[in-house]
Amino acid sequence: MHLYSFEKLEVWKDSINLTVLIYNFTKAFPDEEKFGLTSQMRRSSVSISSNYS
């Protein structure tokens, strides 16, 4: 597997792990939060790792 330079960064790896944690954590949120807080938290966690690439 080819690694891009940002994939070698520990901070990028940590941000991917954070995203996985956020997705798992927000699974337990109520359905009425699906398009509110859940969506916002998930998008913001993905944004962190995206800004390194």
PQR file with spaces between the fields and no chain letter, atoms N, CA, C, O and H, PARSE charges and radii, in Angstrom:
ATOM       1  N    MET     1       0.845   -1.183    0.000 -0.4000 1.5000
ATOM       2  CA   MET     1       0.000    0.000    0.000 -0.0000 2.0000
ATOM       3  C    MET     1       0.884    1.237    0.000  0.5500 1.7000
ATOM       4  O    MET     1       1.805    1.361    0.808 -0.5500 1.4000
ATOM       5  N    HIS     2       0.598    2.127   -0.895 -0.4000 1.5000
ATOM       6  CA   HIS     2       1.371    3.367   -1.006 -0.0000 2.0000
ATOM       7  C    HIS     2       0.905    4.362    0.042  0.5500 1.7000
ATOM       8  O    HIS     2      -0.292    4.611    0.182 -0.5500 1.4000
ATOM       9  H    HIS     2      -0.150    2.026   -1.551  0.4000 1.0000
ATOM      10  N    LEU     3       1.844    4.926    0.773 -0.4000 1.5000
ATOM      11  CA   LEU     3       1.512    5.941    1.765 -0.0000 2.0000
ATOM      12  C    LEU     3       1.855    7.320    1.229  0.5500 1.7000
ATOM      13  O    LEU     3       2.953    7.559    0.727 -0.5500 1.4000
ATOM      14  H    LEU     3       2.817    4.723    0.659  0.4000 1.0000
ATOM      15  N    TYR     4       0.900    8.210    1.346 -0.4000 1.5000
ATOM      16  CA   TYR     4       1.176    9.612    1.049 -0.0000 2.0000
ATOM      17  C    TYR     4       1.888   10.206    2.252  0.5500 1.7000
ATOM      18  O    TYR     4       1.829    9.647    3.347 -0.5500 1.4000
ATOM      19  H    TYR     4       0.008    8.016    1.754  0.4000 1.0000
ATOM      20  N    SER     5       2.551   11.318    2.062 -0.4000 1.5000
ATOM      21  CA   SER     5       3.352   11.883    3.150 -0.0000 2.0000
ATOM      22  C    SER     5       2.512   12.213    4.392  0.5500 1.7000
ATOM      23  O    SER     5       2.981   12.042    5.517 -0.5500 1.4000
ATOM      24  H    SER     5       2.599   11.773    1.173  0.4000 1.0000
ATOM      25  N    PHE     6       1.284   12.679    4.193 -0.4000 1.5000
ATOM      26  CA   PHE     6       0.464   13.021    5.356 -0.0000 2.0000
ATOM      27  C    PHE     6       0.029   11.765    6.119  0.5500 1.7000
ATOM      28  O    PHE     6      -0.253   11.844    7.315 -0.5500 1.4000
ATOM      29  H    PHE     6       0.904   12.818    3.279  0.4000 1.0000
ATOM      30  N    GLU     7      -0.030   10.613    5.451 -0.4000 1.5000
ATOM      31  CA   GLU     7      -0.434    9.379    6.119 -0.0000 2.0000
ATOM      32  C    GLU     7       0.622    8.880    7.099  0.5500 1.7000
ATOM      33  O    GLU     7       0.344    8.007    7.920 -0.5500 1.4000
ATOM      34  H    GLU     7       0.199   10.549    4.480  0.4000 1.0000
ATOM      35  N    LYS     8       1.812    9.423    7.018 -0.4000 1.5000
ATOM      36  CA   LYS     8       2.885    9.052    7.932 -0.0000 2.0000
ATOM      37  C    LYS     8       2.841    9.889    9.210  0.5500 1.7000
ATOM      38  O    LYS     8       3.501    9.548   10.191 -0.5500 1.4000
ATOM      39  H    LYS     8       2.037   10.133    6.351  0.4000 1.0000
ATOM      40  N    LEU     9       2.092   10.952    9.212 -0.4000 1.5000
ATOM      41  CA   LEU     9       2.028   11.852   10.361 -0.0000 2.0000
ATOM      42  C    LEU     9       1.201   11.237   11.489  0.5500 1.7000
ATOM      43  O    LEU     9       0.098   10.736   11.267 -0.5500 1.4000
ATOM      44  H    LEU     9       1.556   11.230    8.415  0.4000 1.0000
ATOM      45  N    GLU    10       1.748   11.284   12.688 -0.4000 1.5000
ATOM      46  CA   GLU    10       1.029   10.765   13.854 -0.0000 2.0000
ATOM      47  C    GLU    10      -0.261   11.548   14.098  0.5500 1.7000
ATOM      48  O    GLU    10      -1.276   10.970   14.488 -0.5500 1.4000
ATOM      49  H    GLU    10       2.644   11.691   12.868  0.4000 1.0000
ATOM      50  N    VAL    11      -0.220   12.843   13.872 -0.4000 1.5000
ATOM      51  CA   VAL    11      -1.405   13.660   14.114 -0.0000 2.0000
ATOM      52  C    VAL    11      -2.527   13.273   13.147  0.5500 1.7000
ATOM      53  O    VAL    11      -3.701   13.325   13.512 -0.5500 1.4000
ATOM      54  H    VAL    11       0.604   13.312   13.555  0.4000 1.0000
ATOM      55  N    TRP    12      -2.177   12.889   11.925 -0.4000 1.5000
ATOM      56  CA   TRP    12      -3.192   12.442   10.961 -0.0000 2.0000
ATOM      57  C    TRP    12      -3.787   11.104   11.416  0.5500 1.7000
ATOM      58  O    TRP    12      -5.001   10.906   11.355 -0.5500 1.4000
ATOM      59  H    TRP    12      -1.223   12.847   11.629  0.4000 1.0000
ATOM      60  N    LYS    13      -2.926   10.193   11.870 -0.4000 1.5000
ATOM      61  CA   LYS    13      -3.399    8.898   12.365 -0.0000 2.0000
ATOM      62  C    LYS    13      -4.313    9.073   13.573  0.5500 1.7000
ATOM      63  O    LYS    13      -5.329    8.390   13.701 -0.5500 1.4000
ATOM      64  H    LYS    13      -1.940   10.354   11.919  0.4000 1.0000
ATOM      65  N    ASP    14      -3.938    9.997   14.456 -0.4000 1.5000
ATOM      66  CA   ASP    14      -4.766   10.279   15.629 -0.0000 2.0000
ATOM      67  C    ASP    14      -6.124   10.851   15.229  0.5500 1.7000
ATOM      68  O    ASP    14      -7.143   10.534   15.841 -0.5500 1.4000
ATOM      69  H    ASP    14      -3.113   10.552   14.352  0.4000 1.0000
ATOM      70  N    SER    15      -6.130   11.694   14.198 -0.4000 1.5000
ATOM      71  CA   SER    15      -7.397   12.280   13.763 -0.0000 2.0000
ATOM      72  C    SER    15      -8.316   11.224   13.148  0.5500 1.7000
ATOM      73  O    SER    15      -9.536   11.321   13.278 -0.5500 1.4000
ATOM      74  H    SER    15      -5.302   11.951   13.701  0.4000 1.0000
ATOM      75  N    ILE    16      -7.753   10.227   12.485 -0.4000 1.5000
ATOM      76  CA   ILE    16      -8.553    9.118   11.952 -0.0000 2.0000
ATOM      77  C    ILE    16      -9.146    8.316   13.110  0.5500 1.7000
ATOM      78  O    ILE    16     -10.320    7.946   13.084 -0.5500 1.4000
ATOM      79  H    ILE    16      -6.761   10.149   12.378  0.4000 1.0000
ATOM      80  N    ASN    17      -8.331    8.057   14.113 -0.4000 1.5000
ATOM      81  CA   ASN    17      -8.828    7.340   15.300 -0.0000 2.0000
ATOM      82  C    ASN    17      -9.924    8.126   16.001  0.5500 1.7000
ATOM      83  O    ASN    17     -10.899    7.540   16.473 -0.5500 1.4000
ATOM      84  H    ASN    17      -7.378    8.357   14.134  0.4000 1.0000
ATOM      85  N    LEU    18      -9.780    9.439   16.076 -0.4000 1.5000
ATOM      86  CA   LEU    18     -10.808   10.285   16.674 -0.0000 2.0000
ATOM      87  C    LEU    18     -12.115   10.175   15.885  0.5500 1.7000
ATOM      88  O    LEU    18     -13.193   10.097   16.475 -0.5500 1.4000
ATOM      89  H    LEU    18      -8.988    9.915   15.693  0.4000 1.0000
ATOM      90  N    THR    19     -12.020   10.170   14.573 -0.4000 1.5000
ATOM      91  CA   THR    19     -13.210   10.049   13.736 -0.0000 2.0000
ATOM      92  C    THR    19     -13.936    8.736   14.002  0.5500 1.7000
ATOM      93  O    THR    19     -15.162    8.711   14.106 -0.5500 1.4000
ATOM      94  H    THR    19     -11.144   10.234   14.095  0.4000 1.0000
ATOM      95  N    VAL    20     -13.189    7.659   14.112 -0.4000 1.5000
ATOM      96  CA   VAL    20     -13.794    6.358   14.408 -0.0000 2.0000
ATOM      97  C    VAL    20     -14.488    6.400   15.769  0.5500 1.7000
ATOM      98  O    VAL    20     -15.602    5.898   15.918 -0.5500 1.4000
ATOM      99  H    VAL    20     -12.192    7.679   14.028  0.4000 1.0000
ATOM     100  N    LEU    21     -13.826    7.001   16.761 -0.4000 1.5000
ATOM     101  CA   LEU    21     -14.430    7.124   18.090 -0.0000 2.0000
ATOM     102  C    LEU    21     -15.721    7.944   18.045  0.5500 1.7000
ATOM     103  O    LEU    21     -16.717    7.570   18.664 -0.5500 1.4000
ATOM     104  H    LEU    21     -12.921    7.409   16.640  0.4000 1.0000
ATOM     105  N    ILE    22     -15.703    9.049   17.321 -0.4000 1.5000
ATOM     106  CA   ILE    22     -16.883    9.911   17.220 -0.0000 2.0000
ATOM     107  C    ILE    22     -18.040    9.160   16.561  0.5500 1.7000
ATOM     108  O    ILE    22     -19.176    9.231   17.029 -0.5500 1.4000
ATOM     109  H    ILE    22     -14.893    9.353   16.818  0.4000 1.0000
ATOM     110  N    TYR    23     -17.748    8.439   15.473 -0.4000 1.5000
ATOM     111  CA   TYR    23     -18.802    7.663   14.805 -0.0000 2.0000
ATOM     112  C    TYR    23     -19.395    6.626   15.747  0.5500 1.7000
ATOM     113  O    TYR    23     -20.614    6.467   15.808 -0.5500 1.4000
ATOM     114  H    TYR    23     -16.824    8.381   15.093  0.4000 1.0000
ATOM     115  N    ASN    24     -18.546    5.925   16.477 -0.4000 1.5000
ATOM     116  CA   ASN    24     -19.045    4.919   17.420 -0.0000 2.0000
ATOM     117  C    ASN    24     -19.825    5.558   18.563  0.5500 1.7000
ATOM     118  O    ASN    24     -20.855    5.031   18.984 -0.5500 1.4000
ATOM     119  H    ASN    24     -17.556    6.054   16.428  0.4000 1.0000
ATOM     120  N    PHE    25     -19.351    6.670   19.055 -0.4000 1.5000
ATOM     121  CA   PHE    25     -20.006    7.377   20.158 -0.0000 2.0000
ATOM     122  C    PHE    25     -21.383    7.903   19.742  0.5500 1.7000
ATOM     123  O    PHE    25     -22.347    7.805   20.501 -0.5500 1.4000
ATOM     124  H    PHE    25     -18.514    7.099   18.713  0.4000 1.0000
ATOM     125  N    THR    26     -21.463    8.453   18.544 -0.4000 1.5000
ATOM     126  CA   THR    26     -22.722    9.072   18.115 -0.0000 2.0000
ATOM     127  C    THR    26     -23.762    8.043   17.670  0.5500 1.7000
ATOM     128  O    THR    26     -24.921    8.401   17.463 -0.5500 1.4000
ATOM     129  H    THR    26     -20.679    8.532   17.928  0.4000 1.0000
ATOM     130  N    LYS    27     -23.380    6.788   17.520 -0.4000 1.5000
ATOM     131  CA   LYS    27     -24.366    5.739   17.220 -0.0000 2.0000
ATOM     132  C    LYS    27     -25.410    5.632   18.318  0.5500 1.7000
ATOM     133  O    LYS    27     -26.553    5.254   18.061 -0.5500 1.4000
ATOM     134  H    LYS    27     -22.438    6.497   17.688  0.4000 1.0000
ATOM     135  N    ALA    28     -25.018    5.965   19.540 -0.4000 1.5000
ATOM     136  CA   ALA    28     -25.913    5.851   20.688 -0.0000 2.0000
ATOM     137  C    ALA    28     -26.818    7.074   20.856  0.5500 1.7000
ATOM     138  O    ALA    28     -27.688    7.078   21.727 -0.5500 1.4000
ATOM     139  H    ALA    28     -24.090    6.273   19.748  0.4000 1.0000
ATOM     140  N    PHE    29     -26.628    8.104   20.038 -0.4000 1.5000
ATOM     141  CA   PHE    29     -27.460    9.300   20.145 -0.0000 2.0000
ATOM     142  C    PHE    29     -28.885    8.993   19.691  0.5500 1.7000
ATOM     143  O    PHE    29     -29.096    8.090   18.881 -0.5500 1.4000
ATOM     144  H    PHE    29     -25.921    8.101   19.330  0.4000 1.0000
ATOM     145  N    PRO    30     -29.848    9.728   20.202 -0.5600 1.5000
ATOM     146  CA   PRO    30     -31.238    9.520   19.792  0.2800 2.0000
ATOM     147  C    PRO    30     -31.447    9.842   18.308  0.5500 1.7000
ATOM     148  O    PRO    30     -30.711   10.637   17.724 -0.5500 1.4000
ATOM     149  N    ASP    31     -32.452    9.216   17.717 -0.4000 1.5000
ATOM     150  CA   ASP    31     -32.729    9.419   16.297 -0.0000 2.0000
ATOM     151  C    ASP    31     -33.024   10.877   15.952  0.5500 1.7000
ATOM     152  O    ASP    31     -32.717   11.323   14.846 -0.5500 1.4000
ATOM     153  H    ASP    31     -33.050    8.571   18.192  0.4000 1.0000
ATOM     154  N    GLU    32     -33.606   11.610   16.870 -0.4000 1.5000
ATOM     155  CA   GLU    32     -33.929   13.011   16.567 -0.0000 2.0000
ATOM     156  C    GLU    32     -32.686   13.887   16.427  0.5500 1.7000
ATOM     157  O    GLU    32     -32.769   15.012   15.935 -0.5500 1.4000
ATOM     158  H    GLU    32     -33.855   11.247   17.768  0.4000 1.0000
ATOM     159  N    GLU    33     -31.545   13.377   16.855 -0.4000 1.5000
ATOM     160  CA   GLU    33     -30.283   14.102   16.702 -0.0000 2.0000
ATOM     161  C    GLU    33     -29.532   13.708   15.432  0.5500 1.7000
ATOM     162  O    GLU    33     -28.446   14.226   15.173 -0.5500 1.4000
ATOM     163  H    GLU    33     -31.477   12.463   17.255  0.4000 1.0000
ATOM     164  N    LYS    34     -30.093   12.806   14.647 -0.4000 1.5000
ATOM     165  CA   LYS    34     -29.402   12.281   13.473 -0.0000 2.0000
ATOM     166  C    LYS    34     -28.937   13.374   12.526  0.5500 1.7000
ATOM     167  O    LYS    34     -27.816   13.311   12.022 -0.5500 1.4000
ATOM     168  H    LYS    34     -30.976   12.385   14.857  0.4000 1.0000
ATOM     169  N    PHE    35     -29.767   14.371   12.273 -0.4000 1.5000
ATOM     170  CA   PHE    35     -29.410   15.436   11.347 -0.0000 2.0000
ATOM     171  C    PHE    35     -28.987   16.709   12.069  0.5500 1.7000
ATOM     172  O    PHE    35     -28.788   17.746   11.436 -0.5500 1.4000
ATOM     173  H    PHE    35     -30.678   14.422   12.683  0.4000 1.0000
ATOM     174  N    GLY    36     -28.853   16.637   13.359 -0.4000 1.5000
ATOM     175  CA   GLY    36     -28.419   17.790   14.133 -0.0000 2.0000
ATOM     176  C    GLY    36     -27.020   17.605   14.656  0.5500 1.7000
ATOM     177  O    GLY    36     -26.040   17.720   13.919 -0.5500 1.4000
ATOM     178  H    GLY    36     -29.015   15.795   13.873  0.4000 1.0000
ATOM     179  N    LEU    37     -26.937   17.319   15.923 -0.4000 1.5000
ATOM     180  CA   LEU    37     -25.656   17.207   16.606 -0.0000 2.0000
ATOM     181  C    LEU    37     -24.805   16.062   16.057  0.5500 1.7000
ATOM     182  O    LEU    37     -23.595   16.215   15.887 -0.5500 1.4000
ATOM     183  H    LEU    37     -27.732   17.225   16.522  0.4000 1.0000
ATOM     184  N    THR    38     -25.429   14.919   15.781 -0.4000 1.5000
ATOM     185  CA   THR    38     -24.684   13.772   15.260 -0.0000 2.0000
ATOM     186  C    THR    38     -23.986   14.116   13.954  0.5500 1.7000
ATOM     187  O    THR    38     -22.793   13.858   13.793 -0.5500 1.4000
ATOM     188  H    THR    38     -26.412   14.794   15.920  0.4000 1.0000
ATOM     189  N    SER    39     -24.721   14.691   13.037 -0.4000 1.5000
ATOM     190  CA   SER    39     -24.166   15.052   11.735 -0.0000 2.0000
ATOM     191  C    SER    39     -23.035   16.060   11.878  0.5500 1.7000
ATOM     192  O    SER    39     -21.994   15.933   11.232 -0.5500 1.4000
ATOM     193  H    SER    39     -25.690   14.901   13.168  0.4000 1.0000
ATOM     194  N    GLN    40     -23.242   17.052   12.719 -0.4000 1.5000
ATOM     195  CA   GLN    40     -22.228   18.089   12.895 -0.0000 2.0000
ATOM     196  C    GLN    40     -20.948   17.526   13.501  0.5500 1.7000
ATOM     197  O    GLN    40     -19.850   17.874   13.066 -0.5500 1.4000
ATOM     198  H    GLN    40     -24.087   17.155   13.243  0.4000 1.0000
ATOM     199  N    MET    41     -21.079   16.667   14.492 -0.4000 1.5000
ATOM     200  CA   MET    41     -19.898   16.079   15.129 -0.0000 2.0000
ATOM     201  C    MET    41     -19.136   15.189   14.155  0.5500 1.7000
ATOM     202  O    MET    41     -17.905   15.207   14.126 -0.5500 1.4000
ATOM     203  H    MET    41     -21.970   16.384   14.846  0.4000 1.0000
ATOM     204  N    ARG    42     -19.857   14.417   13.364 -0.4000 1.5000
ATOM     205  CA   ARG    42     -19.206   13.529   12.407 -0.0000 2.0000
ATOM     206  C    ARG    42     -18.493   14.319   11.316  0.5500 1.7000
ATOM     207  O    ARG    42     -17.349   14.021   10.972 -0.5500 1.4000
ATOM     208  H    ARG    42     -20.856   14.402   13.387  0.4000 1.0000
ATOM     209  N    ARG    43     -19.165   15.318   10.779 -0.4000 1.5000
ATOM     210  CA   ARG    43     -18.539   16.122    9.718 -0.0000 2.0000
ATOM     211  C    ARG    43     -17.317   16.862   10.222  0.5500 1.7000
ATOM     212  O    ARG    43     -16.319   16.969    9.509 -0.5500 1.4000
ATOM     213  H    ARG    43     -20.094   15.560   11.059  0.4000 1.0000
ATOM     214  N    SER    44     -17.381   17.374   11.441 -0.4000 1.5000
ATOM     215  CA   SER    44     -16.226   18.107   11.971 -0.0000 2.0000
ATOM     216  C    SER    44     -15.044   17.183   12.240  0.5500 1.7000
ATOM     217  O    SER    44     -13.894   17.581   12.055 -0.5500 1.4000
ATOM     218  H    SER    44     -18.192   17.287   12.021  0.4000 1.0000
ATOM     219  N    SER    45     -15.314   15.956   12.676 -0.4000 1.5000
ATOM     220  CA   SER    45     -14.199   15.030   12.916 -0.0000 2.0000
ATOM     221  C    SER    45     -13.543   14.605   11.602  0.5500 1.7000
ATOM     222  O    SER    45     -12.323   14.447   11.551 -0.5500 1.4000
ATOM     223  H    SER    45     -16.248   15.633   12.827  0.4000 1.0000
ATOM     224  N    VAL    46     -14.320   14.421   10.555 -0.4000 1.5000
ATOM     225  CA   VAL    46     -13.766   14.093    9.239 -0.0000 2.0000
ATOM     226  C    VAL    46     -12.963   15.271    8.702  0.5500 1.7000
ATOM     227  O    VAL    46     -11.946   15.082    8.034 -0.5500 1.4000
ATOM     228  H    VAL    46     -15.311   14.549   10.596  0.4000 1.0000
ATOM     229  N    SER    47     -13.411   16.462    8.987 -0.4000 1.5000
ATOM     230  CA   SER    47     -12.745   17.668    8.510 -0.0000 2.0000
ATOM     231  C    SER    47     -11.319   17.781    9.060  0.5500 1.7000
ATOM     232  O    SER    47     -10.427   18.281    8.374 -0.5500 1.4000
ATOM     233  H    SER    47     -14.237   16.615    9.529  0.4000 1.0000
ATOM     234  N    ILE    48     -11.109   17.326   10.273 -0.4000 1.5000
ATOM     235  CA   ILE    48      -9.783   17.421   10.883 -0.0000 2.0000
ATOM     236  C    ILE    48      -8.755   16.668   10.050  0.5500 1.7000
ATOM     237  O    ILE    48      -7.720   17.226    9.686 -0.5500 1.4000
ATOM     238  H    ILE    48     -11.834   16.920   10.830  0.4000 1.0000
ATOM     239  N    SER    49      -9.036   15.405    9.747 -0.4000 1.5000
ATOM     240  CA   SER    49      -8.087   14.617    8.948 -0.0000 2.0000
ATOM     241  C    SER    49      -8.011   15.098    7.514  0.5500 1.7000
ATOM     242  O    SER    49      -6.957   15.001    6.886 -0.5500 1.4000
ATOM     243  H    SER    49      -9.878   14.952   10.043  0.4000 1.0000
ATOM     244  N    SER    50      -9.096   15.609    6.989 -0.4000 1.5000
ATOM     245  CA   SER    50      -9.106   16.103    5.603 -0.0000 2.0000
ATOM     246  C    SER    50      -8.203   17.309    5.430  0.5500 1.7000
ATOM     247  O    SER    50      -7.663   17.522    4.345 -0.5500 1.4000
ATOM     248  H    SER    50      -9.952   15.688    7.498  0.4000 1.0000
ATOM     249  N    ASN    51      -8.032   18.088    6.460 -0.4000 1.5000
ATOM     250  CA   ASN    51      -7.199   19.280    6.359 -0.0000 2.0000
ATOM     251  C    ASN    51      -5.701   18.963    6.328  0.5500 1.7000
ATOM     252  O    ASN    51      -4.889   19.842    6.039 -0.5500 1.4000
ATOM     253  H    ASN    51      -8.471   17.914    7.342  0.4000 1.0000
ATOM     254  N    TYR    52      -5.332   17.717    6.622 -0.4000 1.5000
ATOM     255  CA   TYR    52      -3.921   17.310    6.532 -0.0000 2.0000
ATOM     256  C    TYR    52      -3.576   16.764    5.163  0.5500 1.7000
ATOM     257  O    TYR    52      -2.399   16.695    4.809 -0.5500 1.4000
ATOM     258  H    TYR    52      -5.991   17.003    6.856  0.4000 1.0000
ATOM     259  N    SER    53      -4.568   16.375    4.386 -0.4000 1.5000
ATOM     260  CA   SER    53      -4.283   15.761    3.084 -0.0000 2.0000
ATOM     261  C    SER    53      -4.208   16.788    1.982  0.5500 1.7000
ATOM     262  O    SER    53      -3.976   16.437    0.825 -0.5500 1.4000
ATOM     263  H    SER    53      -5.524   16.430    4.673  0.4000 1.0000
